[in-house]
Structures are given as structure tokens and as C-alpha cells.
Amino acid sequence: MDTRSTILRPVTVPRTLNGQTAYLERTLELLGPKLELVEEELRSNFRSNIRTIGEVGEHILGGGGKRMRPALLLLVAKMLKYEGRSDVSYGAVVEFIHTATLIHDDIIDEADVRRGRASVNYGWGNDLTVLVGDYVFMHSMSQALKEGNLEILRLLSDATLEMIEGEILGTEQNGRVDLTVDDYFDVVRRKTAALFGVTCQIPGVLVDLPQSGKDALADYGNNLGICFQLVDDVLDFTSSTEVLGKPALSDLKEGKVTLPLILALPKATARERELITQVATNRSFDGADPAEILAVVQRHGSVERTREIAREYAEKARAALSIFPDSPAKETLDYALDFVLDREK
């Protein structure tokens, strides 16, 4: 992503604008130059004498991405009036950790598409891709170590372990249609929310906030992360391949039973449950009509119920910010919640 081509002139963003527009415009207004520095940091850290690392890096960076985690870290740092460059370095670190998880996810899911482009494993094969994922993970920790803050390094290490635990739990649950709501959230809190929470907590460590402040930032990030995943799971049922970059019901085809289905299954007929079980177990829609499964979740209102739960977590995140003084950065962190709720991909 070349932010230089998209940086907007400073604007006053009225509250009436939708979450997508308000968040993006205000983020570029407040963070444009620092987002450029994060992008430069990402690119420089993919430079290597080993050809495959450089090629994969160019492929990954060429696919763009929301860069939401670095932006959140920079926004929190600005809200806390942090002065320095470590926010840029840690912004690149959290994006590298996120990227590594995506690389490994695609191997596990046998995905051939990521953000509308060929996945890394599709282009380079599983053997090289798993090694590149490992490299990115370890490189992120090496970068964090260079910053020399052991508290942040511990937070990042703990979050990474939680993410791996979440991936293991999720893999163990693949193909199961007897999952409970608690089972679902146990994975989401580890696999998705943990990194969001640490991302938002890091600036609090940089400015040496009291523990109560650090905890509030972690609560904001964790609740935003859960909201993000809930919306992601909704989009798997409501978005198109052109918008989302992957086919609808991709999660179910990979054996993942997400919250809209977990909420719908107790109300479904025996035949519908059998159909869903068949797809989740076989990881295939052979002999099954995706439209019928989409109709099940729509008929029982579980997509809208999942959206409602996402909104509840967004409100929890907003409440966590209430202890901080009003500022343009704080307002933009509020807009970030609308961005997540309103997003289409």
C-alpha cells in the first residue's frame, strides 16, 4: 500500500459520515506520515539475500491490507501524546505477527486465495510457505527485541502463544457441529482478540501509564478484536466473492462452524443439520446447495443476532476509552469501531 498516493488534506469529519469514511479520512489526516514509515519498515524487513523471502514479501505487501493493527497502535500512541519512533517499529511488528498467522492459516485451510489474489502457499507450496511464516514470526520478535522493552516483548510473546493456542483449538474443532457459544468465543479471544488487545496496550507501556490505563487500552483492543471477528464471520454469509476476495461460505467449506451457524443449528430441521454436518465434515459442497445453508441462517435470524452481538462488543470497547481525555485521536478510535461494524470486506 502506497499511502503517499492516498493521504488526504486535513478535513473536519462530521459525525454524520459513515464509519468507513470517518475512520479512513481521520486516520490519514492524523497518521499519514507515520503510516508511510510503517509501510517502509515492513518493506525493508522483507529484504533478504534469500530470494524466496523477498519474492513472498513483495507478493504479500502488493496485496495491500487494512493495516488496521498498526493504525490502532499509532492512534493510541497519539491519544497518549507519545513522542518518539518506537510506535512505528511496534506497528510493523504487530503487522508482521498478523501476517505470519495469515500465512500459516492459509496452509492449514488449504486456501488458494487471500485478499482476492493467489495465497502464498498456492504460489510457493506448503513447504516453503510454512518456513516463510516461521521466518516472519521470528523476525517480528527480533525487531521487538531490538527496541529493548522487555515488558512489551513479554506482552507480544504471550499474545503470540495465545494466538497459536487459538489456532490449535480451532483446528481441533474443525468439522464439529456440536460447538457451543463458549467454544466459539474461547477461540476468538485467543486467535483474534489477543493481538488487538496487545496492539492497543503497547503505547500505554511506552508512556508508562498506570496499570488501570493499560488495562483499559487492552479492554478496548480485545473487545474491538472480538467485534472484528464477529463481523468477519457475518461477511462469510453475506458478502460476494468480488467484494470479500473469497467465495461465500468459505469458512464452512474449511470445516469451520462459526457463530451464525452455531446460533442457527438448534433451530434447524434434522435435514438441515445433516446438510451442514455433511459440508463441515467433508469440506465440500458436493451434493449440497450453499443457498440452502444461507437460507437457514437468514430464516432463523442468526446473522442479524451475530451483528447485534458485534455491536455489543463495540459498545464495551467504547466504554473502555471513556477514562481518556477527549482528543481527535480518541474520536478516531471511536470511529474505528464504526469502521469495523460497517465494513464489507
NUVEXVEX-408175 format. One record per residue (C-alpha): residue number from 1; residue in one letter; x, y, z. Coordinates in pm, 1 decimal, padded with zeros to 6 digits. Layout:
<rs>
+-----+-----+----------+----------+----------+
!   n ! res !     east !    north !       up !
+-----+-----+----------+----------+----------+
! NUM !   A !        X !        Y !        Z !
...
+-----+-----+----------+----------+----------+
</rs>
This chain:
<rs>
+-----+-----+----------+----------+----------+
!   n ! res !     east !    north !       up !
+-----+-----+----------+----------+----------+
!   1 !   M !  00000.0 !  00000.0 !  00000.0 !
!   2 !   D !  00147.7 !  00336.1 ! -00102.2 !
!   3 !   T ! -00009.0 !  00575.0 !  00146.5 !
!   4 !   R !  00152.3 !  00871.1 ! -00026.2 !
!   5 !   S ! -00099.9 !  00844.3 ! -00309.5 !
!   6 !   T ! -00397.1 !  00841.5 ! -00074.3 !
!   7 !   I ! -00311.0 !  01089.2 !  00202.8 !
!   8 !   L ! -00588.5 !  01345.7 !  00222.9 !
!   9 !   R ! -00561.2 !  01710.5 !  00316.1 !
!  10 !   P ! -00676.4 !  01775.8 !  00673.4 !
!  11 !   V ! -01052.8 !  01776.0 !  00692.5 !
!  12 !   T ! -01312.7 !  01814.3 !  00961.9 !
!  13 !   V ! -01504.1 !  01486.8 !  00967.5 !
!  14 !   P ! -01867.3 !  01533.8 !  01074.4 !
!  15 !   R ! -02015.4 !  01264.9 !  01294.6 !
!  16 !   T ! -02285.8 !  01205.7 !  01032.5 !
!  17 !   L ! -02040.0 !  01038.5 !  00795.4 !
!  18 !   N ! -02045.3 !  00659.4 !  00796.1 !
!  19 !   G ! -01787.9 !  00468.0 !  00995.6 !
!  20 !   Q ! -01584.0 !  00370.4 !  00690.7 !
!  21 !   T ! -01539.1 !  00726.3 !  00565.0 !
!  22 !   A ! -01489.6 !  00889.2 !  00903.8 !
!  23 !   Y ! -01227.8 !  00640.5 !  01020.8 !
!  24 !   L ! -01028.3 !  00633.3 !  00697.8 !
!  25 !   E ! -01024.5 !  01009.8 !  00644.5 !
!  26 !   R ! -00942.8 !  01093.2 !  01004.4 !
!  27 !   T ! -00674.2 !  00822.9 !  01025.5 !
!  28 !   L ! -00498.5 !  00953.4 !  00716.5 !
!  29 !   E ! -00530.7 !  01309.0 !  00847.2 !
!  30 !   L ! -00372.6 !  01221.5 !  01181.4 !
!  31 !   L ! -00126.8 !  00948.7 !  01084.5 !
!  32 !   G ! -00039.4 !  00980.7 !  00715.8 !
!  33 !   P !  00338.6 !  01027.8 !  00753.2 !
!  34 !   K !  00370.2 !  00763.0 !  01025.7 !
!  35 !   L !  00170.0 !  00511.2 !  00822.6 !
!  36 !   E !  00419.8 !  00568.4 !  00541.6 !
!  37 !   L !  00701.9 !  00492.6 !  00784.2 !
!  38 !   V !  00532.8 !  00168.3 !  00892.0 !
!  39 !   E !  00499.7 !  00066.8 !  00528.4 !
!  40 !   E !  00867.9 !  00142.9 !  00468.0 !
!  41 !   E !  00957.5 ! -00059.6 !  00776.5 !
!  42 !   L !  00755.9 ! -00357.1 !  00651.7 !
!  43 !   R !  00918.4 ! -00343.9 !  00311.3 !
!  44 !   S !  01271.1 ! -00307.3 !  00446.6 !
!  45 !   N !  01225.4 ! -00603.4 !  00678.8 !
!  46 !   F !  01130.9 ! -00828.2 !  00387.2 !
!  47 !   R !  01458.5 ! -00751.8 !  00212.0 !
!  48 !   S !  01681.3 ! -01056.9 !  00218.1 !
!  49 !   N !  01960.8 ! -01228.9 !  00030.0 !
!  50 !   I !  01729.1 ! -01529.5 !  00015.7 !
!  51 !   R !  01524.4 ! -01485.5 ! -00299.7 !
!  52 !   T !  01208.3 ! -01657.3 ! -00176.2 !
!  53 !   I !  01175.0 ! -01426.1 !  00125.7 !
!  54 !   G !  01198.5 ! -01118.5 ! -00094.5 !
!  55 !   E !  00954.1 ! -01256.3 ! -00351.3 !
!  56 !   V !  00699.4 ! -01360.3 ! -00090.2 !
!  57 !   G !  00738.2 ! -01024.1 !  00081.2 !
!  58 !   E !  00664.3 ! -00837.4 ! -00239.6 !
!  59 !   H !  00363.7 ! -01059.9 ! -00302.3 !
!  60 !   I !  00224.8 ! -01002.1 !  00047.9 !
!  61 !   L !  00282.0 ! -00626.6 !  00050.5 !
!  62 !   G !  00144.1 ! -00599.5 ! -00302.1 !
!  63 !   G ! -00184.2 ! -00740.0 ! -00175.7 !
!  64 !   G ! -00232.5 ! -00436.9 !  00046.3 !
!  65 !   G ! -00448.6 ! -00489.1 !  00350.6 !
!  66 !   K ! -00622.3 ! -00266.8 !  00600.5 !
!  67 !   R ! -00311.5 ! -00223.6 !  00820.8 !
!  68 !   M ! -00563.7 ! -00186.3 !  01100.0 !
!  69 !   R ! -00339.2 ! -00304.7 !  01381.0 !
!  70 !   P ! -00054.9 ! -00058.6 !  01308.3 !
!  71 !   A ! -00309.3 !  00221.7 !  01265.6 !
!  72 !   L ! -00468.1 !  00142.8 !  01601.4 !
!  73 !   L ! -00129.2 !  00137.1 !  01772.2 !
!  74 !   L ! -00036.8 !  00472.4 !  01620.2 !
!  75 !   L ! -00374.4 !  00624.2 !  01711.5 !
!  76 !   V ! -00344.6 !  00513.8 !  02074.5 !
!  77 !   A !  00010.8 !  00649.7 !  02084.6 !
!  78 !   K ! -00115.4 !  00983.7 !  01952.1 !
!  79 !   M ! -00401.4 !  00987.9 !  02202.9 !
!  80 !   L ! -00144.2 !  00937.3 !  02480.7 !
!  81 !   K !  00078.6 !  01212.1 !  02333.1 !
!  82 !   Y !  00368.8 !  00971.3 !  02282.5 !
!  83 !   E !  00676.8 !  01135.4 !  02131.5 !
!  84 !   G !  00921.3 !  00905.6 !  01956.4 !
!  85 !   R !  00952.9 !  00647.3 !  01680.8 !
!  86 !   S !  00901.1 !  00321.1 !  01869.0 !
!  87 !   D !  00530.9 !  00330.8 !  01778.6 !
!  88 !   V !  00630.5 !  00292.2 !  01412.9 !
!  89 !   S !  00859.6 ! -00000.5 !  01490.5 !
!  90 !   Y !  00598.8 ! -00178.1 !  01701.8 !
!  91 !   G !  00334.5 ! -00101.9 !  01437.8 !
!  92 !   A !  00543.4 ! -00301.3 !  01190.4 !
!  93 !   V !  00595.9 ! -00576.0 !  01449.4 !
!  94 !   V !  00223.6 ! -00633.5 !  01510.5 !
!  95 !   E !  00156.2 ! -00631.5 !  01136.1 !
!  96 !   F !  00430.1 ! -00892.0 !  01087.2 !
!  97 !   I !  00279.6 ! -01112.8 !  01358.2 !
!  98 !   H ! -00061.9 ! -01079.4 !  01193.0 !
!  99 !   T !  00089.4 ! -01158.3 !  00852.4 !
! 100 !   A !  00260.2 ! -01471.0 !  00986.4 !
! 101 !   T ! -00070.4 ! -01600.5 !  01122.8 !
! 102 !   L ! -00238.0 ! -01544.2 !  00785.0 !
! 103 !   I !  00040.6 ! -01734.3 !  00606.7 !
! 104 !   H !  00002.8 ! -02030.4 !  00842.8 !
! 105 !   D ! -00379.4 ! -02010.1 !  00832.4 !
! 106 !   D ! -00378.2 ! -02047.4 !  00454.8 !
! 107 !   I ! -00163.9 ! -02359.3 !  00479.0 !
! 108 !   I ! -00392.9 ! -02513.5 !  00740.8 !
! 109 !   D ! -00707.4 ! -02418.4 !  00547.8 !
! 110 !   E ! -00555.5 ! -02521.2 !  00213.0 !
! 111 !   A ! -00666.6 ! -02182.6 !  00084.0 !
! 112 !   D ! -00567.8 ! -02073.1 ! -00263.7 !
! 113 !   V ! -00695.3 ! -01714.7 ! -00238.7 !
! 114 !   R ! -00607.8 ! -01432.7 !  00001.5 !
! 115 !   R ! -00749.5 ! -01079.7 ! -00046.9 !
! 116 !   G ! -00858.3 ! -01168.0 ! -00398.6 !
! 117 !   R ! -00509.9 ! -01286.5 ! -00502.9 !
! 118 !   A ! -00329.9 ! -01618.8 ! -00500.7 !
! 119 !   S ! -00231.8 ! -01717.9 ! -00148.4 !
! 120 !   V !  00137.2 ! -01761.6 ! -00066.4 !
! 121 !   N !  00103.0 ! -02138.2 ! -00029.9 !
! 122 !   Y ! -00070.0 ! -02159.9 ! -00368.7 !
! 123 !   G !  00220.6 ! -01977.8 ! -00532.1 !
! 124 !   W !  00513.7 ! -02127.1 ! -00342.2 !
! 125 !   G !  00386.8 ! -02455.7 ! -00199.9 !
! 126 !   N !  00335.8 ! -02554.8 !  00162.7 !
! 127 !   D !  00696.6 ! -02646.2 !  00241.3 !
! 128 !   L !  00843.8 ! -02306.3 !  00160.9 !
! 129 !   T !  00539.1 ! -02118.8 !  00288.0 !
! 130 !   V !  00546.1 ! -02266.8 !  00639.3 !
! 131 !   L !  00914.5 ! -02171.7 !  00663.7 !
! 132 !   V !  00842.3 ! -01817.2 !  00546.4 !
! 133 !   G !  00564.9 ! -01794.9 !  00807.2 !
! 134 !   D !  00811.7 ! -01904.8 !  01073.9 !
! 135 !   Y !  01063.6 ! -01651.3 !  00946.5 !
! 136 !   V !  00809.5 ! -01368.3 !  00968.7 !
! 137 !   F !  00710.8 ! -01470.7 !  01322.8 !
! 138 !   M !  01070.7 ! -01481.4 !  01443.3 !
! 139 !   H !  01165.4 ! -01165.8 !  01256.8 !
! 140 !   S !  00886.1 ! -00978.7 !  01433.1 !
! 141 !   M !  01020.3 ! -01088.5 !  01771.4 !
! 142 !   S !  01373.3 ! -00993.6 !  01668.1 !
! 143 !   Q !  01251.0 ! -00644.4 !  01578.9 !
! 144 !   A !  01070.3 ! -00615.6 !  01911.5 !
! 145 !   L !  01383.3 ! -00729.5 !  02094.4 !
! 146 !   K !  01586.7 ! -00453.1 !  01926.0 !
! 147 !   E !  01351.4 ! -00198.2 !  02082.0 !
! 148 !   G !  01468.9 ! -00325.0 !  02421.5 !
! 149 !   N !  01140.5 ! -00301.6 !  02614.3 !
! 150 !   L !  01105.4 ! -00634.8 !  02793.3 !
! 151 !   E !  00750.9 ! -00566.0 !  02913.5 !
! 152 !   I !  00630.9 ! -00517.5 !  02556.6 !
! 153 !   L !  00829.6 ! -00820.0 !  02440.9 !
! 154 !   R !  00655.9 ! -01027.4 !  02709.3 !
! 155 !   L !  00314.8 ! -00897.2 !  02602.5 !
! 156 !   L !  00386.3 ! -00980.3 !  02239.1 !
! 157 !   S !  00518.2 ! -01326.5 !  02326.9 !
! 158 !   D !  00214.4 ! -01402.3 !  02543.3 !
! 159 !   A ! -00022.7 ! -01284.4 !  02272.0 !
! 160 !   T !  00154.6 ! -01492.9 !  02009.3 !
! 161 !   L !  00127.5 ! -01802.3 !  02228.9 !
! 162 !   E ! -00242.2 ! -01731.4 !  02279.1 !
! 163 !   M ! -00289.5 ! -01699.7 !  01903.9 !
! 164 !   I ! -00119.5 ! -02033.5 !  01844.5 !
! 165 !   E ! -00334.5 ! -02192.4 !  02116.5 !
! 166 !   G ! -00639.9 ! -02047.1 !  01944.2 !
! 167 !   E ! -00528.3 ! -02192.7 !  01612.8 !
! 168 !   I ! -00480.6 ! -02535.0 !  01774.2 !
! 169 !   L ! -00822.5 ! -02519.3 !  01940.0 !
! 170 !   G ! -00982.3 ! -02407.2 !  01614.7 !
! 171 !   T ! -00817.7 ! -02687.9 !  01423.2 !
! 172 !   E ! -00935.6 ! -02940.5 !  01683.1 !
! 173 !   Q ! -01289.2 ! -02806.2 !  01640.3 !
! 174 !   N ! -01290.2 ! -02829.0 !  01260.8 !
! 175 !   G ! -01582.2 ! -03029.0 !  01128.1 !
! 176 !   R ! -01770.7 ! -03023.3 !  01458.9 !
! 177 !   V ! -02131.5 ! -02901.9 !  01458.4 !
! 178 !   D ! -02183.5 ! -02950.7 !  01833.2 !
! 179 !   L ! -01985.2 ! -02641.1 !  01930.6 !
! 180 !   T ! -02123.3 ! -02411.8 !  02197.6 !
! 181 !   V ! -02113.7 ! -02033.4 !  02201.4 !
! 182 !   D ! -01846.6 ! -02058.4 !  02472.9 !
! 183 !   D ! -01635.9 ! -02285.9 !  02249.7 !
! 184 !   Y ! -01655.1 ! -02026.5 !  01975.3 !
! 185 !   F ! -01555.1 ! -01730.7 !  02193.5 !
! 186 !   D ! -01270.9 ! -01926.2 !  02353.0 !
! 187 !   V ! -01106.0 ! -01947.6 !  02011.5 !
! 188 !   V ! -01188.6 ! -01589.3 !  01909.5 !
! 189 !   R ! -01042.4 ! -01439.4 !  02226.8 !
! 190 !   R ! -00717.1 ! -01622.9 !  02170.1 !
! 191 !   K ! -00683.7 ! -01624.4 !  01794.1 !
! 192 !   T ! -00805.4 ! -01273.7 !  01710.0 !
! 193 !   A ! -00864.7 ! -01055.8 !  02015.4 !
! 194 !   A ! -00530.6 ! -01119.3 !  02187.6 !
! 195 !   L ! -00323.8 ! -00935.8 !  01925.9 !
! 196 !   F ! -00569.2 ! -00645.8 !  01906.5 !
! 197 !   G ! -00551.1 ! -00613.1 !  02285.0 !
! 198 !   V ! -00171.2 ! -00605.9 !  02296.5 !
! 199 !   T ! -00155.9 ! -00370.4 !  01997.0 !
! 200 !   C ! -00359.5 ! -00112.4 !  02185.4 !
! 201 !   Q ! -00176.6 ! -00171.4 !  02514.2 !
! 202 !   I !  00175.9 ! -00118.5 !  02377.2 !
! 203 !   P !  00158.2 !  00265.7 !  02368.3 !
! 204 !   G !  00044.2 !  00259.8 !  02731.1 !
! 205 !   V !  00368.4 !  00085.0 !  02818.1 !
! 206 !   L !  00569.8 !  00331.1 !  02609.6 !
! 207 !   V !  00434.9 !  00626.9 !  02811.2 !
! 208 !   D !  00435.4 !  00432.9 !  03140.7 !
! 209 !   L !  00062.3 !  00455.5 !  03208.3 !
! 210 !   P ! -00068.8 !  00324.7 !  03540.7 !
! 211 !   Q ! -00187.2 ! -00036.6 !  03517.1 !
! 212 !   S ! -00551.1 !  00074.6 !  03514.6 !
! 213 !   G ! -00485.1 !  00271.6 !  03195.4 !
! 214 !   K ! -00303.2 ! -00017.4 !  03030.7 !
! 215 !   D ! -00591.8 ! -00247.5 !  03123.7 !
! 216 !   A ! -00843.9 ! -00005.9 !  02970.1 !
! 217 !   L ! -00647.3 !  00001.2 !  02644.0 !
! 218 !   A ! -00628.7 ! -00378.9 !  02643.0 !
! 219 !   D ! -01006.7 ! -00394.8 !  02702.3 !
! 220 !   Y ! -01065.0 ! -00160.8 !  02410.7 !
! 221 !   G ! -00846.9 ! -00371.7 !  02182.0 !
! 222 !   N ! -00982.3 ! -00708.1 !  02295.8 !
! 223 !   N ! -01345.3 ! -00602.2 !  02251.4 !
! 224 !   L ! -01268.8 ! -00445.0 !  01914.9 !
! 225 !   G ! -01095.7 ! -00768.3 !  01809.6 !
! 226 !   I ! -01396.8 ! -00980.0 !  01904.5 !
! 227 !   C ! -01622.3 ! -00736.7 !  01717.9 !
! 228 !   F ! -01390.5 ! -00761.8 !  01415.6 !
! 229 !   Q ! -01411.4 ! -01142.1 !  01410.8 !
! 230 !   L ! -01789.5 ! -01145.4 !  01452.6 !
! 231 !   V ! -01828.7 ! -00913.1 !  01155.0 !
! 232 !   D ! -01580.3 ! -01125.6 !  00959.7 !
! 233 !   D ! -01795.9 ! -01432.2 !  01025.6 !
! 234 !   V ! -02110.2 ! -01246.2 !  00918.1 !
! 235 !   L ! -01945.0 ! -01140.1 !  00592.2 !
! 236 !   D ! -01879.7 ! -01505.0 !  00510.5 !
! 237 !   F ! -02258.6 ! -01538.8 !  00480.1 !
! 238 !   T ! -02349.0 ! -01201.9 !  00330.6 !
! 239 !   S ! -02068.4 ! -01077.7 !  00104.6 !
! 240 !   S ! -01979.6 ! -01164.5 ! -00252.4 !
! 241 !   T ! -01660.1 ! -01315.2 ! -00390.3 !
! 242 !   E ! -01587.9 ! -00989.0 ! -00575.2 !
! 243 !   V ! -01607.7 ! -00781.1 ! -00257.0 !
! 244 !   L ! -01466.4 ! -01021.4 !  00000.9 !
! 245 !   G ! -01195.0 ! -01173.3 ! -00218.3 !
! 246 !   K ! -01308.5 ! -01530.0 ! -00144.4 !
! 247 !   P ! -01630.3 ! -01727.6 ! -00201.8 !
! 248 !   A ! -01921.0 ! -01708.6 !  00042.0 !
! 249 !   L ! -01932.7 ! -01988.6 !  00299.9 !
! 250 !   S ! -01557.4 ! -02040.9 !  00270.1 !
! 251 !   D ! -01536.2 ! -02095.0 !  00645.5 !
! 252 !   L ! -01784.4 ! -02380.9 !  00640.0 !
! 253 !   K ! -01610.2 ! -02534.8 !  00341.2 !
! 254 !   E ! -01291.7 ! -02530.7 !  00552.6 !
! 255 !   G ! -01478.2 ! -02712.1 !  00831.3 !
! 256 !   K ! -01524.0 ! -02402.8 !  01049.1 !
! 257 !   V ! -01861.8 ! -02368.8 !  01219.0 !
! 258 !   T ! -01888.8 ! -02001.3 !  01317.6 !
! 259 !   L ! -02137.2 ! -01815.9 !  01535.9 !
! 260 !   P ! -02417.1 ! -01762.1 !  01278.3 !
! 261 !   L ! -02436.3 ! -02139.6 !  01229.1 !
! 262 !   I ! -02390.6 ! -02219.0 !  01599.8 !
! 263 !   L ! -02691.5 ! -01997.1 !  01674.8 !
! 264 !   A ! -02899.0 ! -02142.4 !  01389.7 !
! 265 !   L ! -02829.7 ! -02514.0 !  01435.6 !
! 266 !   P ! -03057.7 ! -02571.4 !  01739.9 !
! 267 !   K ! -03349.7 ! -02427.1 !  01540.4 !
! 268 !   A ! -03269.0 ! -02606.9 !  01213.6 !
! 269 !   T ! -03452.2 ! -02914.9 !  01091.8 !
! 270 !   A ! -03289.3 ! -03256.5 !  01108.1 !
! 271 !   R ! -03229.8 ! -03245.6 !  00733.4 !
! 272 !   E ! -03069.3 ! -02900.0 !  00753.8 !
! 273 !   R ! -02840.7 ! -03008.7 !  01035.9 !
! 274 !   E ! -02742.3 ! -03314.0 !  00833.7 !
! 275 !   L ! -02664.0 ! -03094.8 !  00533.8 !
! 276 !   I ! -02445.8 ! -02858.9 !  00740.4 !
! 277 !   T ! -02270.8 ! -03153.3 !  00904.6 !
! 278 !   Q ! -02200.9 ! -03306.0 !  00564.1 !
! 279 !   V ! -02034.4 ! -02990.4 !  00432.1 !
! 280 !   A ! -01832.0 ! -02928.2 !  00750.4 !
! 281 !   T ! -01715.0 ! -03288.8 !  00770.3 !
! 282 !   N ! -01636.5 ! -03339.1 !  00401.8 !
! 283 !   R ! -01511.6 ! -02983.8 !  00345.9 !
! 284 !   S ! -01700.2 ! -02981.0 !  00020.6 !
! 285 !   F ! -02029.8 ! -02863.0 ! -00123.8 !
! 286 !   D ! -02056.0 ! -03170.9 ! -00343.5 !
! 287 !   G ! -02420.7 ! -03272.3 ! -00323.1 !
! 288 !   A ! -02508.2 ! -02966.2 ! -00114.5 !
! 289 !   D ! -02658.1 ! -02634.4 ! -00218.9 !
! 290 !   P ! -02488.3 ! -02335.4 ! -00049.7 !
! 291 !   A ! -02806.2 ! -02132.3 ! -00099.6 !
! 292 !   E ! -02993.8 ! -02370.5 !  00127.2 !
! 293 !   I ! -02745.4 ! -02317.0 !  00410.1 !
! 294 !   L ! -02756.9 ! -01941.2 !  00359.5 !
! 295 !   A ! -03135.6 ! -01962.1 !  00383.9 !
! 296 !   V ! -03110.5 ! -02145.1 !  00717.9 !
! 297 !   V ! -02911.0 ! -01872.1 !  00891.2 !
! 298 !   Q ! -03125.0 ! -01597.8 !  00738.6 !
! 299 !   R ! -03452.6 ! -01767.2 !  00832.4 !
! 300 !   H ! -03353.2 ! -01810.0 !  01194.8 !
! 301 !   G ! -03211.7 ! -01459.1 !  01227.4 !
! 302 !   S ! -02870.2 ! -01574.4 !  01338.1 !
! 303 !   V ! -02682.2 ! -01341.1 !  01103.4 !
! 304 !   E ! -02857.0 ! -01038.4 !  01249.3 !
! 305 !   R ! -02814.9 ! -01174.4 !  01601.9 !
! 306 !   T ! -02440.7 ! -01206.3 !  01536.9 !
! 307 !   R ! -02437.9 ! -00844.0 !  01419.2 !
! 308 !   E ! -02614.9 ! -00742.4 !  01740.6 !
! 309 !   I ! -02353.1 ! -00920.8 !  01949.3 !
! 310 !   A ! -02080.2 ! -00743.4 !  01748.4 !
! 311 !   R ! -02244.6 ! -00410.6 !  01832.1 !
! 312 !   E ! -02249.5 ! -00506.7 !  02199.9 !
! 313 !   Y ! -01874.1 ! -00567.7 !  02193.8 !
! 314 !   A ! -01822.8 ! -00236.8 !  02011.6 !
! 315 !   E ! -02004.6 ! -00059.3 !  02294.4 !
! 316 !   K ! -01782.6 ! -00235.1 !  02550.3 !
! 317 !   A ! -01480.2 ! -00106.0 !  02360.3 !
! 318 !   R ! -01621.8 !  00247.5 !  02357.0 !
! 319 !   A ! -01677.8 !  00231.4 !  02731.1 !
! 320 !   A ! -01314.2 !  00130.2 !  02785.8 !
! 321 !   L ! -01199.0 !  00455.2 !  02619.3 !
! 322 !   S ! -01409.4 !  00672.7 !  02848.1 !
! 323 !   I ! -01128.7 !  00721.8 !  03103.0 !
! 324 !   F ! -00912.8 !  00907.0 !  02849.1 !
! 325 !   P ! -00948.0 !  01281.1 !  02771.7 !
! 326 !   D ! -01125.0 !  01377.8 !  02451.3 !
! 327 !   S ! -00898.6 !  01434.2 !  02152.0 !
! 328 !   P ! -00904.4 !  01384.3 !  01774.3 !
! 329 !   A ! -00714.8 !  01054.9 !  01817.4 !
! 330 !   K ! -00963.3 !  00926.6 !  02075.5 !
! 331 !   E ! -01250.8 !  01022.9 !  01847.3 !
! 332 !   T ! -01085.4 !  00832.8 !  01562.7 !
! 333 !   L ! -01050.3 !  00523.6 !  01784.6 !
! 334 !   D ! -01425.3 !  00556.2 !  01834.2 !
! 335 !   Y ! -01471.9 !  00580.0 !  01457.5 !
! 336 !   A ! -01262.2 !  00262.2 !  01423.4 !
! 337 !   L ! -01546.2 !  00070.3 !  01588.0 !
! 338 !   D ! -01790.6 !  00202.7 !  01328.5 !
! 339 !   F ! -01539.4 !  00111.2 !  01059.0 !
! 340 !   V ! -01534.3 ! -00248.1 !  01182.7 !
! 341 !   L ! -01913.2 ! -00268.5 !  01213.0 !
! 342 !   D ! -01973.0 ! -00115.3 !  00869.0 !
! 343 !   R ! -01702.4 ! -00293.9 !  00673.3 !
! 344 !   E ! -01786.4 ! -00506.7 !  00371.9 !
! 345 !   K ! -01458.2 ! -00696.0 !  00341.6 !
+-----+-----+----------+----------+----------+
</rs>
